[in-house]
Amino acid sequence: MHPRTAEIIVQVTETFGPGALAVDEMADGSIWVCAEVDLGPGWRPSANTLSVKLAPSFPDSAPYPWYLTAGTARTDGAPVERLSGPIELDGRTLLQLSLNAPWGVDSSLADRMVAVVRWIRRAGSAAVAS
């Protein structure tokens, strides 16, 4: 793993906690980063895994797309914009979440992951309100 990427993984671990993060380096140089997260009461299951597969060119390329555990759904059953699947990737069955934002040299993977979780929680909040 490139030293810059290793530093970024340390920041993500500090944000989510050492027991909540799994990192899996692939033979092609890509890296799976998977954080245990709580999606909130509008989701089933609310205890979930947010994953991203970092390209070998990371951090010069943006982390995208995002993935959730297959079978994840809003508690009211309503479809979620930008969430599709299930898909098979590297032997994993996942739902793909297509959220993207500008990425630059000062961007933080930890901050981006927290923002994705916030977006997911907002998307599930309508299920709780109904």
C-alpha positions in Angstrom: 0.0 0.0 0.0 1.3 3.4 -0.9 2.3 5.5 2.2 -0.2 8.3 1.3 -3.0 5.7 1.2 -1.8 4.2 4.5 -2.0 7.6 6.1 -5.5 8.1 4.8 -6.6 4.7 6.1 -5.3 5.7 9.6 -7.5 8.8 9.4 -10.5 6.7 8.5 -9.7 4.3 11.3 -9.6 7.2 13.7 -13.0 8.4 12.5 -14.8 5.1 12.6 -12.8 3.2 15.2 -10.3 0.4 14.8 -13.0 -2.3 15.3 -15.3 -0.8 12.8 -13.0 -0.8 9.8 -11.8 -3.5 7.5 -9.2 -3.0 4.8 -8.6 -5.6 2.1 -5.8 -5.1 -0.5 -6.5 -6.7 -3.8 -4.0 -8.3 -6.2 -4.6 -5.6 -8.8 -3.6 -2.8 -6.3 -7.1 -1.7 -5.5 -8.1 -1.6 -1.8 -11.5 -2.3 -0.3 -12.3 0.0 2.7 -15.3 -1.2 4.7 -16.7 0.6 7.7 -19.4 -0.7 10.1 -22.0 2.1 10.3 -25.5 2.8 11.7 -27.8 4.0 8.9 -30.5 5.0 11.3 -34.0 3.9 12.1 -35.3 4.4 8.5 -33.2 1.5 7.2 -33.3 -2.3 7.4 -30.8 -3.4 8.6 -29.7 -0.2 10.3 -26.4 -1.9 11.3 -24.6 -2.0 8.0 -21.4 -1.9 6.1 -20.4 1.1 3.9 -17.7 0.0 1.4 -15.7 1.7 -1.3 -13.1 0.1 -3.6 -10.2 2.5 -4.0 -8.6 2.4 -7.4 -4.8 1.8 -7.5 -4.5 5.5 -8.5 -6.1 6.6 -5.2 -5.8 9.3 -3.7 -5.3 10.9 -7.1 -8.6 9.5 -8.2 -11.9 9.9 -6.3 -13.4 7.2 -4.1 -16.4 6.0 -6.1 -18.9 4.3 -6.2 -20.1 3.4 -2.6 -21.6 0.1 -1.6 -24.0 -1.2 1.1 -24.8 -4.7 2.3 -27.0 -6.5 -0.2 -30.6 -6.5 1.0 -30.5 -3.1 2.6 -33.8 -1.2 2.1 -35.8 1.6 3.6 -38.2 0.3 6.3 -41.2 1.6 4.3 -40.0 -0.3 1.2 -39.7 2.9 -1.0 -37.0 2.9 -3.6 -34.0 5.0 -3.0 -32.6 7.3 -5.7 -29.0 6.4 -6.6 -29.1 2.9 -5.0 -29.1 0.0 -7.3 -28.3 -3.7 -7.4 -27.5 -6.2 -6.1 -24.3 -6.5 -8.0 -21.4 -9.0 -7.7 -17.9 -7.6 -7.3 -14.8 -9.4 -6.2 -16.9 -12.2 -4.8 -19.1 -9.8 -2.8 -22.8 -9.2 -3.3 -23.5 -5.5 -2.7 -25.9 -2.7 -3.5 -24.2 0.2 -5.4 -24.8 3.8 -4.2 -23.9 6.3 -6.9 -22.9 9.4 -5.0 -20.1 11.5 -6.2 -18.7 15.0 -5.5 -15.6 16.9 -6.5 -12.4 15.3 -5.2 -9.1 17.1 -4.8 -5.7 16.8 -3.2 -7.1 18.2 0.1 -10.1 15.9 0.1 -10.5 13.5 3.1 -11.7 10.0 2.6 -13.0 10.0 6.2 -14.9 13.2 5.7 -16.4 11.8 2.4 -17.5 8.6 4.2 -19.2 10.5 6.9 -21.0 12.6 4.3 -22.2 9.5 2.5 -23.6 8.1 5.8 -25.3 11.5 6.4 -26.9 11.3 2.9 -28.1 7.7 3.5 -29.6 8.7 6.9 -31.5 11.6 5.2 -32.7 9.3 2.5 -34.1 7.0 5.2 -35.6 9.7 7.4 -38.7 9.9 5.2 -39.4 6.3 6.1 -39.5 7.2 9.8 -41.7 10.3 9.2 -44.4 8.4 7.4 
